[in-house]
């Protein structure tokens, strides 16, 4: 299969997911309700928190946003639909289309979450553009992990339990790393080792993509 055909399959499948999301909008409104209600409760409880609490709350909520938005990506595909995808595209193209779509979805959700955060909980950020870039990087990283985990869990009976067991040891270090990287947006002085941590996070994302490409074809055959 040529690279041109592979790219065409990836974009077509990603476009299919986008059209389904626009038509149904379950994920968008569900996540919007979750984010708005959670942040509003935090606002009523503690008002505008200090920057360390603000930063921690943002990434915790991003985690649950990702679980709700991304983890369901394989649950809506029936066996008949998967068989159809199998006949028109390969396993690599299919998983890459899921990774691309969910990464874009999480970037949108991250921007939406940040807007609601600054609206209700204040804006302690010194460098907003830097934090937006970090939130995009973090959202993409979380989406890649949970897309890969959702692909594995979709083949098992206990899907939610399996995702929780596999995801906990992987996501926690990434959230801690994101929290440290994001501190740079709250200070006028860049912290030492910032770009090394960014490169480490990017390397972890690339590793997840490579693992998905290598391992998903074995699940696809089942």
N, C-alpha and C positions, 0 to 999 in steps of 0.2 A: 504494500500500500504506500503510495507516494505521500510526501509531506504535505502537498497541496490538498489532496483528498482528506488526509487526516485533520488538517486545520479546518477544512470545510465541515467535516463531521462534528468537530468540537464546537464550532460556532453555531451550527444548526441545533445541536442538542442543548447548548446553553440558551439559545434563543427560545427553544421550546419551553424550558423551565421558566424563563422570564415571562413569556406569554401566559403560562399557567398561573404564575404568581399575580400578574396584573389582573387576570380574570377572576381569580378566587379571592385574593387579598386576605386570606386567613392569617398568614404569618405577619403581614404588615400591621394590621389592626390589633392582632393579639399582642405583639411585641410593644406596640405603641401604648396600649392600655397597661401592660405590665410596667413599662418604664415610667410612665406618667404617674401611676398610682403609687409605685414604690418611692419615687423621688418626692412626691407630695407628702407621703407619710413621714419620710425623713425630715422634710422641711417643717412639718407641724411638730415633730418631736424635738429637734435640736436647732432649728433655724438654719442659719448659714454656718456650716462647719468650718474648722480651720483647714488649711491646705492639705495636710497629711491625711486627715479623715476624708476630705473631698476626693483625693486621689485614690484612696483605698476603696471607697464606695463606688467610684466610677468603674474600676476594673472588676469588682465583684458583680456589679450589675451587668457589665459586658459579658461576663461568663454565662450568666443565666439567659441573657439575650441570645447568645450564640447557641445555647442548648435548645432554646425554643425555636429559633429561626433556621438552624442548620441541621440539627439532629433528625428532623423529620424528612429530610430530603429523599431518603430511600424508602420510606414507609408508604408513600403515595403511588409507588410503581408496583403494579400487580405482576404476577408471573407471566401473564400473556403479553403485557407491555414490555417486560424485560426480554422476552423471547423475540419480540419485534426489533428491539434495539440490537439484540445479538445478531440479527440477520442483516442489519444495515450498517453497523459500526463495530469496531473492535473494542475490547475491554479497556485498552489504554485511552482511546478517544472518549469513551463513556465516562471514566473516572476523572479525566482531565476536564471534561465539560462540567461535571459536578463541582470540582474544585474551583474552577473559574467563576461559575455562577454564584456559589456560596461566598466566595471571597468578595465579589462585587456587592452582594446582598449585605454582608457584614460591614463593608465600608459605608454603605448608606445608613445602616442601623447605628453605626458608631457616630456618624455625623448627627443623626437625629437625637441620639442619647446625649451627646455633648451640648446640643442646643437646649434641650430640656433641663439639663444640669445647670447651665449658666443662667437660665431663665428663673429657676426656682431656688437654687442653692448658691447663687452669686458666682462671681468670676474671679477666683484668686490667681488666675494664670498670669504670668508675666509675659510669656510668649505663646500666644494663642495658635499661631500657624505651626509652631513646632509641636504643640500638643495634638493638633489635628493630624499631622503626619505620623506621630507616634500612635495615635488611636487607630489610624488606618493600618499601620504595620501590625499592631496588636490584634485588631479585628480580623485581618487576613490570616494571621498565625493561628488564632483560635478556630477560625472556620476550617482551615486545612486539617487541623487535628480532629475536629468533630466530624468532618466529612469522612475522613478515613475510618474513624471509629464507627460511624453510622453504617458504612459499607460492610464492616465486619459484623456488627450487631444485627443487621438486617437478615443475615443467614442463620441467626440463632433464635431460639424460642424466647429466652429471657432477654429481650433487647435492652430495656431500660437498665436492668441490673448489670448487664455486661458492659454497657457504656460507662456506667459509674465506676465499676471495678477497674476497667482499663484506663479510663480518662483521668482519674484522680492523681496517680503518680506522674502523669505526663503534663497535666495542666497546671498544677500547683507551682512547679519551678518556673514555668513560663509566666505565670501571673506575678510571681515575686520579681522576676527579671523586668517585666513591663513596668511594675511599680517603681523600681529603681531608675529605669530609663526616663519615665515620665516626670521624675523630680526635676529634671533639667528645665522643664517648661515653667516651673514655679520660681526660678531664680534667674537674676540677670547674668550670673556667671555659670558657664558650662562646667559640669562636674568632670573630674578626671575619669578616664576610662569609658566615657559615654559611647564613643564610636565603636570601641571594642565590644561593648554589650550589644549595640545595634547589629554589628556583624555576626555576633554569636546567635542572636535571635533570628537573623536572616538565614544563617546556616541551619538552624533547627527547622525552619520552614522548608528549606530546600530538601532536607533529609526526609521530612514527612511526605513531600511530593514524590521523591524517588521511591520510598517504601510503598506508597499507594500504587505507583506504576508497576512495580515489581510484583507485589503480592496480590493485587486485585484480580488479575487474570485467573488465579487459582480459585478464587471465590466465584468468578464469573462462570466458570465451567460447571459449577454445581447448580 
